[in-house]
Amino acid sequence: MITIEIFLLLAAAIIAAGWWIYLRFIKPFHQIKQDLENLSAGQFRLPPVDLESSTYQSTASHIRQIAERLRQLDEETVEGGVSLRGILSGMKEGIVIAERNKKITLANESLQAFFPAAKSPVGRSPLEVFRRHEIEQAVSATLEDAKKRDLSLIFDFPQPGGAVLQKHFDIHISPMVRQPDDPPQAVLLVFQDVTAIRTLESARREFVANVSHEFRTPLSVISGYVETLQDGATEDAEMTALSLGAINRNVQRLSLLLEDLLTISSMEGKGRRLNFSRLNLRRIAERVIENLDSSGSAKKAIFEINWAQDAIYADADESRIEQVYWNLLTNAIRHGETNKLRIQITSRLAGESVEISIADNGTGIPLEDQAHIFERFYRVHKHRARDAGGTGLGLSIVKNIILAHGGGVSLRSTPGAGATFVIRLPLSQRESVPSK
């Protein structure tokens, strides 16, 4: 018969055994289960526990090692993601990543600035975003053969008012693979805006072609008359005089062309030098008009000067400003085409600048030519300007000189009602300039 003492001892033993089993197996098991649930939920910082006396001590230790490694990887991934986003957002090139299903998964800020749209490129195909079959075909081919490809494309961007802006892009397409022999999982597209480079290349080619043409004409004339003289024309006094006169005119034309080219070069170069001093802008204009009168160039023109008293002086390079006046006035005289040519020179103070207008009552400039009038070698009346001795560089020289002074130049013209060139010069170039 079990006595109360024995029952109590057995109960105490059972309770102690149960508590031992709970501490040894059940509690650690629940803790490990909770740890695994935390890991699956992405919570890698596990609370500290004392499982030294547990059967699952080794398992718990491994779980915490795994959690620590996952935590480190998570931090590295976050930091790497932030770094990658920072790099992509700071790049001036447009970056696009498209997966094997040809859906874009990444597009950086530069790409979206190049191709602004109401809808994000992410989740769309390259064909939807760029509307160019060349890109779609290149992406498909790179996903198939894992070869890099390069494209050069021109895109048209509509502007307000119906205008169209053209931009040139070099596009580099590369496969993205995990291992060298694996098929591409995605493609990387890098868009480089090379519009400025292409524009400069075009301008350079046009400039070389224009210079060659401008030199070829007088050289051909000189060569022709030299051959005429060599063939015995020296015995004919009249032909000799005619030939030498033509040779002299074309030599002077070549000299003028070289002079203008050197001026353009010096004004456009980084090392351009201007000798600033305090100038009387009206006096220089009057001196240029006197020189025009003495040379006979301005006999058919009537000059009217209306100069504001507070707009007479400015800091400028005297020889260059004289060149500006000369080019604008001779241009007005050359293309006046009227027996009663009237040229008005007015000035006024415009804020911190002097604004000088040179207006004529000639035939004006056609609207289609006005946007190009300051370009090198551009002529409104090409054959007539060349015959009149112009090089096509005069207005381009004016523009570059005024820009070098920190000013600006513009044109107002109504066809049939004359033209007005307006130049703006800063009053001051530095704090202290000697008076003149």
C-alpha positions as CSV (number, residue, x, y, z in Angstrom):
1,M,0.0,0.0,0.0
2,I,1.4,3.3,-1.2
3,T,1.7,5.7,1.6
4,I,1.2,9.5,1.3
5,E,5.0,10.0,1.7
6,I,5.7,7.7,-1.2
7,F,3.0,9.4,-3.4
8,L,4.4,12.8,-2.7
9,L,7.9,11.6,-3.5
10,L,6.6,10.1,-6.8
11,A,4.7,13.2,-7.6
12,A,7.7,15.4,-6.9
13,A,9.9,13.1,-9.0
14,I,7.4,13.3,-11.9
15,I,7.2,17.0,-11.7
16,A,11.0,17.3,-11.5
17,A,11.3,15.0,-14.5
18,G,8.7,17.0,-16.4
19,W,10.4,20.2,-15.6
20,W,13.7,18.8,-16.7
21,I,12.2,17.5,-19.9
22,Y,10.6,20.9,-20.5
23,L,13.9,22.8,-19.9
24,R,16.0,20.2,-21.7
25,F,13.8,19.6,-24.8
26,I,10.5,21.4,-25.0
27,K,11.6,25.0,-24.3
28,P,14.7,24.9,-26.5
29,F,12.5,23.3,-29.3
30,H,10.0,26.2,-29.1
31,Q,12.9,28.7,-29.0
32,I,14.5,27.1,-32.1
33,K,11.0,27.0,-33.8
34,Q,10.6,30.7,-33.0
35,D,14.1,31.5,-34.3
36,L,13.3,29.7,-37.6
37,E,10.1,31.7,-37.9
38,N,12.0,34.9,-37.4
39,L,14.5,34.0,-40.0
40,S,11.8,33.1,-42.5
41,A,10.2,36.6,-41.8
42,G,13.6,38.3,-42.5
43,Q,14.3,39.1,-38.9
44,F,18.0,38.2,-38.6
45,R,18.7,39.7,-35.2
46,L,17.8,36.9,-32.9
47,P,17.3,37.5,-29.1
48,P,20.0,36.0,-26.9
49,V,19.2,32.7,-25.1
50,D,21.0,30.4,-22.7
51,L,21.0,27.0,-24.2
52,E,24.2,25.7,-22.8
53,S,22.5,22.8,-21.0
54,S,20.1,22.1,-23.9
55,T,20.2,19.1,-26.2
56,Y,19.8,21.6,-29.1
57,Q,22.8,23.7,-28.1
58,S,24.7,22.8,-31.3
59,T,21.6,23.4,-33.4
60,A,20.8,26.7,-31.8
61,S,24.4,27.8,-32.3
62,H,24.3,26.9,-36.0
63,I,21.0,28.8,-36.4
64,R,22.5,31.9,-34.8
65,Q,25.6,31.6,-37.1
66,I,23.3,31.4,-40.1
67,A,21.3,34.4,-38.8
68,E,24.4,36.5,-38.4
69,R,25.6,35.6,-41.9
70,L,22.2,36.4,-43.3
71,R,22.2,39.7,-41.4
72,Q,25.7,40.6,-42.9
73,L,24.5,39.6,-46.4
74,D,21.4,41.7,-45.9
75,E,23.4,44.8,-44.9
76,E,25.8,44.3,-47.8
77,T,22.9,43.9,-50.2
78,V,21.3,47.1,-48.9
79,E,24.6,49.0,-49.0
80,G,25.3,47.6,-52.4
81,G,21.9,48.6,-53.6
82,V,22.3,52.1,-52.3
83,S,25.7,52.3,-53.9
84,L,24.4,51.0,-57.2
85,R,21.5,53.4,-57.2
86,G,23.9,56.3,-56.4
87,I,26.2,55.3,-59.3
88,L,23.4,54.9,-61.8
89,S,21.7,58.2,-60.8
90,G,25.0,60.0,-61.1
91,M,25.8,58.7,-64.5
92,K,25.2,61.0,-67.5
93,E,24.7,57.9,-69.7
94,G,21.3,56.4,-69.9
95,I,21.2,52.8,-68.4
96,V,18.6,50.2,-69.2
97,I,18.4,46.5,-68.2
98,A,16.0,44.2,-70.0
99,E,15.3,40.6,-68.9
100,R,15.0,37.6,-71.2
101,N,11.3,38.3,-71.6
102,K,12.4,41.7,-73.0
103,K,10.8,43.6,-70.2
104,I,12.8,46.5,-68.8
105,T,13.5,46.0,-65.1
106,L,15.8,49.1,-64.6
107,A,16.1,52.5,-66.1
108,N,18.2,55.3,-64.5
109,E,17.4,59.0,-64.3
110,S,19.5,60.0,-67.2
111,L,17.7,57.6,-69.5
112,Q,14.3,59.0,-68.4
113,A,15.6,62.5,-69.0
114,F,16.7,61.6,-72.5
115,F,13.3,60.0,-73.3
116,P,10.8,61.8,-71.1
117,A,7.4,60.1,-70.9
118,A,4.4,60.0,-68.7
119,K,4.8,56.3,-68.1
120,S,7.9,54.7,-66.6
121,P,10.0,52.5,-68.9
122,V,10.1,49.7,-66.2
123,G,7.8,46.8,-67.1
124,R,7.7,47.8,-70.8
125,S,9.6,46.4,-73.8
126,P,12.4,48.4,-75.5
127,L,10.2,48.6,-78.6
128,E,7.4,50.3,-76.6
129,V,9.7,52.8,-75.0
130,F,12.0,53.7,-77.9
131,R,9.8,52.9,-80.9
132,R,12.8,51.7,-82.9
133,H,13.0,48.2,-84.4
134,E,16.8,48.4,-84.6
135,I,17.0,48.4,-80.8
136,E,14.5,45.6,-80.5
137,Q,16.3,43.4,-83.0
138,A,19.7,44.1,-81.4
139,V,18.3,43.1,-77.9
140,S,16.9,39.9,-79.3
141,A,20.1,39.0,-81.1
142,T,22.2,39.7,-78.0
143,L,19.9,37.4,-75.9
144,E,20.5,34.7,-78.5
145,D,24.2,34.8,-79.2
146,A,25.6,36.7,-76.2
147,K,27.5,39.1,-78.4
148,K,28.0,42.8,-77.8
149,R,26.5,45.2,-80.3
150,D,26.7,49.0,-81.0
151,L,24.1,51.2,-82.7
152,S,24.2,54.9,-83.7
153,L,20.7,56.3,-84.1
154,I,19.0,59.7,-84.5
155,F,15.8,60.3,-82.5
156,D,13.3,63.1,-83.3
157,F,11.9,65.0,-80.3
158,P,8.9,67.2,-81.1
159,Q,9.2,70.7,-79.6
160,P,6.6,73.4,-78.9
161,G,5.5,75.2,-82.0
162,G,5.9,72.2,-84.3
163,A,9.7,72.2,-84.3
164,V,11.6,68.9,-84.1
165,L,14.8,68.5,-82.2
166,Q,17.2,65.8,-83.4
167,K,19.5,64.0,-81.0
168,H,22.2,61.5,-81.8
169,F,22.8,58.5,-79.6
170,D,25.5,55.8,-79.5
171,I,23.9,52.7,-78.0
172,H,26.1,49.9,-76.5
173,I,24.3,46.6,-75.9
174,S,26.0,43.9,-73.7
175,P,24.8,40.5,-72.5
176,M,24.5,39.9,-68.7
177,V,25.6,36.3,-67.7
178,R,26.3,34.6,-64.5
179,Q,29.0,32.4,-65.9
180,P,31.0,32.9,-69.1
181,D,29.3,30.0,-70.9
182,D,25.8,30.6,-69.5
183,P,23.1,32.0,-71.8
184,P,22.4,35.7,-71.1
185,Q,19.8,36.3,-68.4
186,A,19.4,40.0,-69.4
187,V,20.9,42.7,-71.6
188,L,22.5,46.0,-70.6
189,L,21.9,49.0,-72.8
190,V,24.0,52.1,-72.4
191,F,22.8,55.3,-74.2
192,Q,25.3,58.1,-74.8
193,D,24.1,61.4,-76.1
194,V,26.7,62.4,-78.8
195,T,24.6,65.2,-80.3
196,A,27.2,67.9,-79.5
197,I,30.0,65.7,-81.0
198,R,28.1,65.0,-84.2
199,T,27.2,68.7,-84.5
200,L,30.9,69.7,-84.1
201,E,32.0,67.1,-86.6
202,S,29.4,68.3,-89.1
203,A,30.5,71.9,-88.5
204,R,34.1,71.0,-89.0
205,R,33.4,69.2,-92.3
206,E,31.3,72.1,-93.5
207,F,34.0,74.6,-92.5
208,V,36.7,72.7,-94.3
209,A,34.5,72.4,-97.4
210,N,33.7,76.1,-97.3
211,V,37.3,77.2,-96.8
212,S,38.4,74.9,-99.7
213,H,35.8,76.4,-101.9
214,E,36.6,80.0,-100.9
215,F,40.3,79.5,-101.7
216,R,39.7,77.5,-104.9
217,T,37.8,80.3,-106.7
218,P,40.5,83.1,-106.5
219,L,43.3,80.6,-107.0
220,S,41.6,79.3,-110.1
221,V,41.3,82.9,-111.4
222,I,45.0,83.6,-110.6
223,S,46.1,80.4,-112.2
224,G,44.1,81.1,-115.3
225,Y,45.5,84.6,-115.8
226,V,49.0,83.4,-115.1
227,E,48.7,80.8,-117.8
228,T,47.3,83.6,-120.1
229,L,50.4,85.7,-119.5
230,Q,52.7,82.7,-119.9
231,D,51.1,81.9,-123.3
232,G,52.3,85.3,-124.7
233,A,49.7,87.8,-123.5
234,T,52.5,90.0,-122.2
235,E,52.9,91.3,-125.7
236,D,49.3,92.7,-125.5
237,A,49.4,95.6,-123.2
238,E,45.7,95.7,-122.6
239,M,45.5,92.0,-121.8
240,T,48.5,92.3,-119.6
241,A,46.9,95.1,-117.6
242,L,43.6,93.1,-117.4
243,S,45.4,90.0,-116.2
244,L,47.5,91.8,-113.6
245,G,44.5,93.6,-112.3
246,A,42.5,90.4,-111.9
247,I,45.5,88.7,-110.2
248,N,45.9,91.6,-107.8
249,R,42.2,91.6,-106.9
250,N,42.2,87.9,-106.1
251,V,45.4,88.1,-104.2
252,Q,43.8,90.8,-102.1
253,R,40.8,88.6,-101.7
254,L,42.9,85.7,-100.5
255,S,44.7,88.0,-98.1
256,L,41.3,89.3,-96.7
257,L,40.1,85.7,-96.4
258,L,43.2,84.7,-94.4
259,E,42.8,87.8,-92.2
260,D,39.2,86.9,-91.4
261,L,40.0,83.3,-90.7
262,L,42.8,84.3,-88.3
263,T,40.3,86.7,-86.6
264,I,37.7,83.9,-86.2
265,S,40.4,81.6,-84.8
266,S,41.6,84.1,-82.3
267,M,38.1,85.0,-81.1
268,E,37.0,81.3,-80.8
269,G,40.1,80.0,-79.2
270,K,40.5,79.4,-75.5
271,G,43.5,81.7,-75.4
272,R,41.8,84.8,-76.9
273,R,43.2,88.1,-75.7
274,L,41.4,91.4,-75.6
275,N,43.0,94.7,-74.6
276,F,40.3,96.5,-72.6
277,S,40.3,100.2,-72.0
278,R,37.7,102.9,-71.5
279,L,36.5,103.8,-74.9
280,N,34.3,106.5,-76.5
281,L,32.1,104.2,-78.6
282,R,30.6,107.1,-80.6
283,R,34.0,108.5,-81.6
284,I,35.1,105.1,-82.9
285,A,31.9,104.8,-85.0
286,E,32.5,108.3,-86.5
287,R,36.1,107.4,-87.3
288,V,35.0,104.3,-89.2
289,I,32.5,106.3,-91.2
290,E,35.2,108.9,-92.1
291,N,37.4,106.0,-93.3
292,L,34.5,104.6,-95.3
293,D,34.0,108.1,-96.9
294,S,37.7,108.5,-97.8
295,S,37.8,105.1,-99.4
296,G,34.7,105.8,-101.5
297,S,32.8,102.9,-100.0
298,A,30.1,105.0,-98.5
299,K,29.4,107.6,-101.2
300,K,25.9,106.4,-101.7
301,A,25.0,106.2,-98.0
302,I,23.6,108.8,-95.7
303,F,24.6,108.3,-92.0
304,E,22.5,109.5,-89.1
305,I,23.9,109.2,-85.6
306,N,21.7,109.5,-82.5
307,W,23.8,108.7,-79.4
308,A,22.5,108.8,-75.9
309,Q,24.8,110.8,-73.6
310,D,24.8,108.1,-70.9
311,A,25.7,105.4,-73.4
312,I,28.9,106.7,-74.9
313,Y,31.6,105.0,-72.8
314,A,32.3,101.3,-72.2
315,D,35.2,99.0,-71.5
316,A,36.2,97.3,-74.7
317,D,39.0,96.4,-77.1
318,E,39.4,99.4,-79.5
319,S,40.6,97.5,-82.6
320,R,38.0,94.8,-82.3
321,I,35.1,97.3,-81.8
322,E,36.3,99.2,-84.8
323,Q,36.2,95.9,-86.7
324,V,32.7,95.3,-85.6
325,Y,31.6,98.8,-86.8
326,W,33.4,98.3,-90.1
327,N,31.9,94.9,-90.8
328,L,28.3,96.0,-90.0
329,L,28.5,99.2,-91.9
330,T,30.2,97.7,-95.0
331,N,27.6,94.9,-94.9
332,A,24.8,97.5,-94.9
333,I,26.4,99.4,-97.8
334,R,27.2,96.3,-99.8
335,H,23.6,94.9,-99.6
336,G,21.8,98.2,-99.5
337,E,20.6,98.0,-103.2
338,T,19.1,101.5,-103.1
339,N,20.2,104.9,-104.4
340,K,19.0,106.6,-101.2
341,L,20.6,104.3,-98.7
342,R,20.1,105.6,-95.2
343,I,22.0,104.1,-92.2
344,Q,20.9,105.1,-88.7
345,I,23.2,104.4,-85.7
346,T,21.6,104.8,-82.3
347,S,22.6,103.9,-78.8
348,R,20.9,103.7,-75.4
349,L,21.7,102.5,-71.9
350,A,20.1,99.1,-71.2
351,G,20.8,98.2,-67.6
352,E,24.5,97.5,-67.2
353,S,25.1,97.5,-71.0
354,V,25.3,99.8,-73.9
355,E,22.9,98.8,-76.8
356,I,24.0,100.0,-80.2
357,S,21.6,99.6,-83.2
358,I,22.7,99.9,-86.8
359,A,19.7,100.1,-89.1
360,D,19.4,100.5,-92.9
361,N,16.5,101.0,-95.3
362,G,17.7,98.3,-97.7
363,T,15.9,95.3,-99.0
364,G,16.1,93.4,-95.7
365,I,16.9,89.8,-95.1
366,P,14.6,86.9,-96.1
367,L,13.0,85.1,-93.1
368,E,14.5,81.8,-94.1
369,D,18.0,83.3,-93.9
370,Q,17.8,85.1,-90.7
371,A,18.5,82.1,-88.4
372,H,21.8,81.5,-90.3
373,I,23.0,85.0,-90.8
374,F,25.8,84.8,-88.2
375,E,27.1,81.4,-89.4
376,R,30.5,81.3,-91.0
377,F,30.5,81.6,-94.8
378,Y,26.8,82.0,-94.9
379,R,25.6,84.4,-97.6
380,V,22.1,85.6,-98.2
381,H,22.9,86.5,-101.9
382,K,25.7,84.1,-102.5
383,H,26.9,85.1,-106.0
384,R,26.4,88.8,-105.5
385,A,28.2,88.8,-102.1
386,R,31.2,87.1,-103.6
387,D,31.3,89.5,-106.5
388,A,31.2,92.4,-104.1
389,G,34.2,91.1,-102.3
390,G,32.7,89.6,-99.2
391,T,34.2,86.5,-97.5
392,G,31.0,85.4,-95.8
393,L,32.8,85.8,-92.4
394,G,32.0,89.4,-91.5
395,L,28.9,88.8,-89.4
396,S,30.4,85.7,-87.8
397,I,33.4,87.8,-86.8
398,V,31.0,90.4,-85.3
399,K,29.3,87.8,-83.3
400,N,32.5,86.3,-81.9
401,I,34.0,89.6,-81.0
402,I,30.9,90.8,-79.1
403,L,30.5,87.4,-77.3
404,A,34.2,87.7,-76.3
405,H,33.3,91.0,-74.7
406,G,30.5,89.3,-72.7
407,G,27.8,90.9,-74.8
408,G,25.4,89.8,-77.5
409,V,24.2,90.5,-81.0
410,S,20.9,90.1,-82.7
411,L,19.0,90.9,-85.9
412,R,15.7,92.4,-86.6
413,S,14.6,92.5,-90.2
414,T,11.4,92.6,-92.3
415,P,12.0,91.6,-95.9
416,G,11.7,94.8,-98.1
417,A,11.9,97.1,-95.1
418,G,15.6,97.0,-94.2
419,A,17.6,95.3,-91.4
420,T,18.7,96.3,-87.9
421,F,21.7,94.8,-86.1
422,V,21.7,95.3,-82.4
423,I,24.9,94.8,-80.3
424,R,25.0,94.9,-76.5
425,L,28.3,95.6,-74.7
426,P,28.8,95.5,-70.9
427,L,29.6,98.9,-69.5
428,S,32.5,97.5,-67.4
429,Q,34.9,94.6,-67.8
430,R,36.8,95.2,-64.5
431,E,36.9,97.4,-61.5
432,S,39.5,99.8,-62.7
433,V,40.3,100.6,-66.4
434,P,42.4,103.5,-67.6
435,S,40.4,106.2,-69.4
436,K,40.8,106.9,-73.0
